[in-house]
């Protein structure tokens, strides 16, 4: 059991992948593509880094993302709710990652760490905060700011136009931790 209690604020639930903005779509797509080889290591999979490169992110962002997810996968307290690339719904932990990145972009690192404690022990949170902050900063530098879902609910909906293609469908311990 972790030494820090999870105090997640009830954030408005984003349920549909298609309702995400471009920055959110990028993060969730990269996350889903990153997890695919863990589910089916014998198959060929698209390179998850390609979307980051196409969005103008540096190699540092890809390294930070990979480091963050490796820490999470190796130290998580519970199975993660990450959906497959073609899934039209948003996983609980996909939304949680978006919230952590948004908070880090806003300089609310403590709040991001509290959310991360839902996944990790306090020691692992300390290790994972640096790559989370590097990734959040890289996204912001590339103009990919994650919106506050509470504010987005009050704005009229806009069509999501992404220049990136949506991901296409294409046995280790980590694979058992994915939805």
BAFI-3210 file (N, C-alpha, C; in Angstrom, 3 decimals, decimal comma, padded with zeros to 6 digits):
// residues 179
n [1|2|3|4|5|6|7|8|9|10|11|12|13|14|15|16|17|18|19|20|21|22|23|24|25|26|27|28|29|30|31|32|33|34|35|36|37|38|39|40|41|42|43|44|45|46|47|48|49|50|51|52|53|54|55|56|57|58|59|60|61|62|63|64|65|66|67|68|69|70|71|72|73|74|75|76|77|78|79|80|81|82|83|84|85|86|87|88|89|90|91|92|93|94|95|96|97|98|99|100|101|102|103|104|105|106|107|108|109|110|111|112|113|114|115|116|117|118|119|120|121|122|123|124|125|126|127|128|129|130|131|132|133|134|135|136|137|138|139|140|141|142|143|144|145|146|147|148|149|150|151|152|153|154|155|156|157|158|159|160|161|162|163|164|165|166|167|168|169|170|171|172|173|174|175|176|177|178|179]
n.u [000,846|000,520|002,162|000,996|-002,139|-004,616|-006,062|-007,964|-009,499|-012,880|-013,026|-014,535|-015,807|-014,292|-015,309|-015,288|-013,074|-013,049|-013,855|-011,714|-009,216|-006,636|-004,047|-004,594|-005,495|-003,132|-001,483|-002,956|-003,108|-000,381|000,207|-001,449|-000,363|002,206|001,743|000,863|002,886|003,454|001,206|000,956|003,630|004,746|003,820|004,067|004,194|003,031|005,373|005,416|006,668|006,550|004,252|004,781|007,022|005,921|004,264|006,009|007,536|010,432|013,174|013,691|011,189|010,047|011,782|011,285|008,557|008,667|010,322|008,752|006,472|007,651|008,508|006,008|004,789|006,468|006,182|003,549|000,586|-001,677|-003,732|-003,698|-006,008|-005,956|-006,828|-007,218|-005,769|-007,915|-010,151|-013,116|-013,666|-012,488|-009,997|-009,908|-007,385|-006,045|-007,301|-006,495|-003,712|-003,757|-004,810|-002,739|-000,612|-001,695|-001,897|000,833|001,742|000,560|002,053|001,395|002,686|002,627|-000,080|-000,275|001,404|-000,078|-002,258|-000,841|-000,175|-002,248|-001,547|001,043|003,510|004,707|007,487|007,972|006,454|008,010|010,219|009,005|008,047|009,890|010,279|007,591|007,220|009,128|008,021|005,529|006,396|007,681|005,509|004,062|005,901|005,763|003,366|001,215|-000,963|-002,653|-006,085|-008,257|-010,625|-012,960|-013,429|-013,627|-016,030|-017,895|-017,628|-018,642|-018,901|-016,360|-015,321|-012,994|-010,016|-007,435|-004,126|-002,789|-002,942|-005,440|-004,740|-004,307|-005,727|-003,728|004,643|004,905|005,041|003,999|002,049|-000,102|-001,036|-002,493|-005,536]
n.v [-001,182|002,230|005,135|007,545|008,850|008,463|011,207|011,850|014,247|014,530|014,540|015,756|013,148|011,920|010,169|009,317|008,609|010,059|012,575|013,899|016,498|017,576|017,385|015,667|013,425|012,679|011,924|009,762|008,015|007,456|006,231|003,937|002,668|002,245|000,312|-001,913|-003,830|-005,143|-006,560|-008,266|-009,588|-011,036|-010,077|-007,657|-004,176|-000,759|001,946|003,603|006,006|007,466|009,096|011,055|012,274|013,228|015,156|017,082|016,795|016,438|014,060|013,799|013,951|011,521|009,730|010,468|009,778|006,980|006,225|007,058|005,374|002,859|002,898|003,108|000,705|-001,211|-000,789|-000,506|-000,486|-001,822|-003,385|-001,703|000,378|000,465|000,973|-000,750|000,258|000,662|001,183|002,932|004,122|005,796|004,810|004,530|004,940|006,075|008,549|009,448|009,746|011,854|013,862|014,077|014,994|017,439|018,829|018,923|020,533|022,898|023,554|022,387|020,308|018,819|018,108|016,534|014,459|013,408|012,338|010,442|008,724|006,994|004,973|004,243|003,590|005,894|006,175|005,295|007,208|009,473|008,810|008,764|011,307|013,128|012,278|012,617|015,387|016,327|015,344|016,690|019,357|019,263|018,709|021,099|022,987|022,289|023,300|021,834|021,892|020,607|020,602|021,758|019,542|020,244|022,884|022,600|021,304|023,285|024,725|025,254|022,398|021,397|020,388|017,749|017,931|016,290|016,066|013,811|010,349|008,265|005,642|002,359|-000,928|-003,196|-011,425|-010,721|-009,749|-007,177|-007,209|-008,430|-006,456|-004,720|-003,552]
n.w [000,000|-000,728|000,636|000,313|000,044|-002,486|-003,893|-005,909|-007,836|-008,779|-012,069|-015,071|-016,983|-019,792|-022,480|-025,141|-027,754|-030,119|-029,322|-028,312|-028,227|-030,565|-029,322|-027,178|-028,576|-029,872|-027,648|-026,502|-028,700|-029,144|-026,698|-026,837|-029,094|-028,155|-026,209|-027,630|-028,662|-026,280|-025,767|-027,981|-028,767|-030,870|-033,274|-035,991|-035,472|-035,763|-035,477|-032,519|-032,058|-034,401|-034,660|-032,776|-033,877|-036,270|-035,216|-034,532|-032,265|-030,189|-029,988|-027,323|-026,140|-026,906|-025,622|-022,978|-022,771|-023,193|-021,032|-018,836|-019,167|-018,944|-016,294|-015,049|-015,917|-014,783|-012,064|-011,315|-009,271|-009,927|-012,517|-015,676|-017,398|-020,483|-023,758|-026,960|-030,150|-032,207|-030,634|-029,801|-027,383|-024,394|-022,210|-018,629|-017,447|-019,549|-019,701|-017,209|-017,547|-019,397|-017,747|-015,833|-017,438|-018,308|-015,860|-015,187|-017,285|-016,518|-014,365|-011,996|-010,353|-007,984|-007,781|-010,081|-009,318|-007,202|-008,600|-010,073|-008,076|-007,943|-009,596|-008,823|-006,217|-003,703|-003,910|-006,550|-007,887|-007,451|-009,056|-011,569|-012,046|-013,211|-016,022|-016,786|-016,528|-018,376|-020,743|-020,726|-020,949|-023,447|-025,124|-024,758|-025,788|-028,454|-029,114|-028,282|-026,189|-023,440|-022,859|-020,200|-019,110|-017,750|-018,453|-021,175|-021,495|-021,321|-023,561|-026,948|-029,026|-031,270|-034,502|-034,628|-036,124|-037,359|-038,504|-038,426|-039,102|-037,742|-035,409|-036,699|-036,598|-036,302|-023,367|-021,682|-018,110|-018,198|-020,221|-019,009|-017,464|-018,915|-020,344]
ca.u [000,000|001,339|002,112|000,256|-003,499|-005,056|-007,105|-008,354|-010,677|-013,756|-012,950|-015,545|-015,397|-014,233|-015,573|-015,118|-011,798|-013,277|-014,115|-010,466|-008,559|-005,478|-002,982|-005,044|-005,513|-001,745|-001,002|-003,650|-002,691|000,983|000,109|-002,018|000,611|003,321|001,334|000,539|003,874|003,383|000,064|001,229|005,029|005,138|003,317|004,647|003,352|003,530|006,278|004,679|007,390|006,268|003,262|005,440|007,873|005,032|003,695|007,062|008,162|011,830|013,491|013,600|009,805|009,853|012,527|010,551|007,342|009,052|010,803|007,581|005,627|008,395|008,419|004,628|004,537|007,237|005,894|002,139|-000,114|-002,896|-003,820|-004,030|-007,113|-005,495|-007,574|-006,531|-005,826|-009,169|-011,264|-013,697|-013,827|-011,269|-009,743|-009,778|-005,990|-005,689|-007,771|-005,659|-002,455|-004,040|-004,942|-001,406|000,150|-002,285|-001,481|002,264|001,878|000,108|002,958|000,812|003,380|002,136|-001,374|000,005|001,947|-001,181|-002,970|000,022|-000,178|-003,276|-000,847|002,372|003,889|005,313|008,854|007,890|005,969|009,185|011,027|008,250|007,685|010,809|009,897|006,267|007,399|009,839|007,036|004,555|007,056|007,902|004,206|003,743|006,796|005,296|002,030|000,223|-001,406|-003,802|-007,128|-008,944|-011,909|-014,078|-013,678|-013,991|-017,440|-018,734|-017,401|-019,319|-018,038|-015,765|-014,857|-011,599|-009,329|-006,062|-003,376|-002,238|-003,908|-005,810|-004,071|-005,050|-005,434|-002,662|003,997|005,558|004,167|003,332|000,870|-001,225|-001,471|-003,204|-006,933]
ca.v [000,000|003,427|005,994|008,747|008,502|009,018|012,210|012,259|015,097|014,021|015,332|015,319|011,913|011,915|008,774|008,948|008,969|011,062|013,883|014,467|017,496|017,024|017,024|014,485|012,320|012,264|011,224|008,481|007,159|007,010|005,294|002,676|002,020|001,817|-000,884|-003,042|-004,920|-005,878|-007,474|-009,255|-009,355|-011,751|-009,363|-006,374|-003,064|000,557|002,578|004,612|007,280|008,180|010,139|012,144|012,962|013,956|016,290|018,052|016,594|016,026|012,720|013,857|013,656|010,079|009,075|010,732|008,968|005,579|006,080|007,157|004,188|001,711|003,007|002,780|-000,714|-002,059|-000,530|-000,202|-001,169|-002,467|-003,422|-000,429|000,375|001,040|000,318|-001,061|001,400|001,017|001,325|004,277|004,676|006,211|004,071|005,325|005,324|006,990|009,857|009,829|010,254|013,186|014,787|014,287|015,848|018,781|019,443|019,220|021,699|024,059|023,750|021,775|019,032|018,081|017,512|015,452|013,359|012,792|011,489|009,324|007,798|005,994|003,903|003,914|003,932|007,219|006,081|005,228|008,521|010,360|008,466|009,001|012,718|013,810|012,077|013,209|016,834|016,523|015,114|017,790|020,557|019,059|018,896|022,533|023,670|021,973|023,885|020,802|022,122|019,774|021,453|021,339|018,977|020,956|024,074|022,162|020,912|024,476|025,341|024,517|021,372|021,721|019,162|017,422|017,697|015,918|015,762|012,470|009,273|007,529|004,338|001,266|-002,169|-004,030|-012,369|-010,538|-009,303|-005,948|-007,491|-008,788|-005,242|-003,894|-003,928]
ca.w [000,000|-000,821|001,813|-000,025|-000,371|-003,748|-003,696|-007,248|-007,972|-009,833|-013,298|-016,034|-017,650|-021,243|-022,793|-026,545|-028,361|-031,168|-028,727|-027,815|-029,078|-031,272|-028,379|-026,438|-029,533|-030,051|-026,451|-026,360|-029,814|-028,867|-025,582|-027,325|-029,982|-027,307|-025,467|-028,518|-028,670|-025,020|-025,884|-029,034|-029,138|-032,084|-034,467|-036,376|-035,035|-036,168|-034,521|-031,752|-032,113|-035,651|-034,403|-032,053|-034,846|-037,184|-034,490|-034,288|-030,958|-030,232|-029,503|-025,858|-025,772|-027,066|-024,545|-021,735|-022,797|-023,007|-019,649|-017,965|-019,266|-018,413|-014,832|-014,679|-016,152|-013,866|-010,654|-011,084|-008,179|-010,414|-013,986|-016,305|-018,361|-021,748|-024,824|-028,206|-031,065|-032,884|-029,689|-029,823|-026,036|-023,716|-020,979|-017,403|-017,248|-020,642|-019,238|-016,073|-018,095|-019,952|-016,614|-015,259|-018,349|-018,251|-014,598|-015,293|-018,169|-015,756|-013,240|-010,801|-010,279|-006,827|-008,154|-011,037|-008,527|-006,452|-009,553|-010,427|-006,943|-008,207|-010,294|-008,309|-004,847|-003,614|-004,434|-008,013|-008,337|-007,484|-010,238|-012,801|-012,236|-014,135|-017,424|-017,017|-016,717|-019,642|-021,808|-020,698|-021,475|-024,886|-025,771|-024,730|-026,745|-029,805|-029,279|-027,961|-024,819|-023,081|-022,290|-018,982|-019,555|-017,118|-019,264|-022,523|-021,510|-021,431|-024,857|-028,009|-029,606|-032,560|-035,147|-034,398|-037,380|-037,079|-039,708|-038,254|-039,269|-036,534|-035,417|-037,324|-035,901|-036,854|-022,529|-020,390|-017,029|-018,601|-021,038|-018,135|-016,780|-019,870|-020,606]
c.u [000,881|001,162|001,351|-001,111|-003,807|-006,222|-007,533|-009,597|-011,573|-013,714|-014,062|-015,008|-015,444|-014,348|-015,252|-013,799|-011,985|-013,533|-012,851|-009,937|-007,308|-004,374|-003,344|-005,048|-004,100|-001,276|-001,643|-003,243|-001,295|000,976|-000,403|-001,041|001,821|002,996|001,118|001,598|003,907|002,247|000,344|002,666|005,459|004,701|004,133|003,668|003,908|004,448|005,542|005,361|007,045|005,263|003,867|006,316|007,019|004,428|004,757|007,730|009,584|011,984|013,411|012,185|009,540|010,571|011,792|009,284|007,673|009,521|009,646|006,775|006,347|008,387|007,029|004,391|005,274|006,822|004,418|001,534|-001,272|-002,850|-004,253|-005,144|-006,669|-006,169|-006,707|-006,682|-007,181|-010,339|-011,802|-013,871|-012,471|-011,139|-009,571|-008,349|-005,444|-006,096|-006,918|-004,311|-002,654|-004,144|-003,587|-000,574|-000,374|-001,839|000,001|002,498|001,481|000,991|002,442|001,389|002,921|000,818|-001,184|000,545|000,884|-001,991|-002,145|000,060|-001,297|-002,660|000,311|002,522|004,557|006,737|008,850|007,363|007,144|010,055|010,316|007,927|008,601|010,441|008,505|006,411|008,145|008,869|006,030|005,155|007,286|006,599|003,851|004,604|006,355|003,898|000,908|-000,158|-002,655|-004,842|-007,689|-010,308|-013,114|-014,439|-014,143|-015,455|-018,364|-018,563|-018,175|-018,358|-017,554|-015,336|-013,378|-010,975|-007,877|-005,367|-002,738|-003,333|-004,216|-005,090|-004,964|-004,741|-004,279|-002,484|004,691|004,555|003,366|002,062|-000,331|-001,767|-002,251|-004,596|-007,068]
c.v [001,232|004,291|007,283|008,323|009,135|009,969|012,743|013,117|014,497|014,966|014,872|014,152|012,094|010,462|008,377|009,487|010,107|012,459|014,567|015,525|016,859|016,574|015,761|013,249|011,776|011,427|009,843|007,523|006,597|005,985|003,928|001,928|001,516|000,483|-002,106|-004,142|-005,719|-006,892|-008,618|-009,080|-010,021|-011,042|-008,113|-005,273|-001,753|001,116|003,705|005,979|008,106|009,305|011,327|012,964|013,800|015,195|017,332|017,928|016,076|014,585|012,672|013,523|012,164|009,311|009,264|009,884|007,510|005,330|006,109|005,872|002,925|001,715|002,587|001,277|-001,609|-001,897|-000,309|-001,075|-002,025|-002,569|-002,066|-000,608|001,160|000,261|000,070|000,121|001,661|001,302|002,759|004,895|004,979|005,437|005,014|005,815|006,161|008,414|010,356|010,375|011,650|014,219|015,092|015,221|017,280|019,507|019,804|020,431|022,989|024,347|023,163|020,367|018,189|017,385|016,367|014,229|012,645|011,892|010,257|008,281|006,771|004,773|003,342|004,228|005,308|007,219|006,068|006,543|009,482|010,081|008,873|010,475|013,430|013,538|012,633|014,700|017,153|016,361|016,259|019,065|020,443|019,237|020,379|023,307|023,444|022,538|022,911|020,908|021,303|020,632|020,884|020,808|019,678|022,195|023,697|021,767|022,101|025,195|024,570|023,532|021,812|020,416|018,967|017,105|017,437|015,604|014,391|011,449|008,673|006,184|003,276|-000,022|-002,913|-005,315|-012,347|-010,036|-008,058|-006,183|-007,859|-007,565|-004,311|-004,441|-004,511]
c.w [000,000|000,413|001,544|-000,543|-001,718|-003,478|-005,051|-007,187|-009,026|-011,034|-014,224|-016,835|-019,160|-021,654|-024,218|-027,095|-029,366|-030,615|-028,208|-028,773|-029,681|-030,319|-027,604|-027,337|-029,748|-028,865|-026,334|-027,489|-029,584|-027,734|-026,045|-028,224|-029,203|-026,624|-026,358|-028,545|-027,359|-025,042|-026,846|-029,530|-030,444|-033,364|-034,742|-035,981|-035,570|-035,080|-033,817|-031,824|-033,348|-035,464|-033,690|-032,993|-035,797|-036,529|-034,136|-032,925|-031,120|-029,767|-027,975|-025,391|-025,865|-025,961|-023,217|-021,666|-022,495|-021,572|-018,667|-017,987|-018,779|-016,887|-014,381|-014,811|-015,159|-012,412|-010,341|-009,980|-008,673|-011,929|-014,546|-017,324|-019,593|-022,861|-026,042|-029,162|-031,732|-031,939|-029,686|-028,442|-025,425|-022,416|-019,798|-017,220|-018,394|-020,247|-018,073|-016,545|-018,686|-018,838|-015,985|-016,136|-018,339|-016,986|-014,632|-016,198|-017,447|-014,544|-011,931|-010,622|-009,100|-007,119|-009,134|-010,300|-007,717|-007,378|-009,907|-009,307|-007,058|-008,893|-009,488|-006,830|-004,867|-004,170|-005,957|-008,596|-008,445|-008,710|-011,525|-013,051|-013,227|-015,592|-017,739|-017,312|-018,008|-020,807|-021,874|-021,294|-022,988|-025,663|-025,841|-025,725|-028,181|-030,065|-028,976|-026,483|-024,556|-022,380|-020,990|-019,392|-018,933|-017,930|-020,660|-022,608|-021,705|-022,756|-025,908|-028,646|-030,972|-033,201|-034,868|-035,745|-037,047|-038,388|-039,609|-038,522|-037,923|-036,574|-036,012|-036,579|-036,552|-035,958|-021,196|-019,352|-017,444|-019,389|-020,173|-017,417|-017,692|-020,125|-021,991]
res [x|x|x|x|x|x|x|x|x|x|x|x|x|x|x|x|x|x|x|x|x|x|x|x|x|x|x|x|x|x|x|x|x|x|x|x|x|x|x|x|x|x|x|x|x|x|x|x|x|x|x|x|x|x|x|x|x|x|x|x|x|x|x|x|x|x|x|x|x|x|x|x|x|x|x|x|x|x|x|x|x|x|x|x|x|x|x|x|x|x|x|x|x|x|x|x|x|x|x|x|x|x|x|x|x|x|x|x|x|x|x|x|x|x|x|x|x|x|x|x|x|x|x|x|x|x|x|x|x|x|x|x|x|x|x|x|x|x|x|x|x|x|x|x|x|x|x|x|x|x|x|x|x|x|x|x|x|x|x|x|x|x|x|x|x|x|x|x|x|x|x|x|x|x|x|x|x|x|x]
***
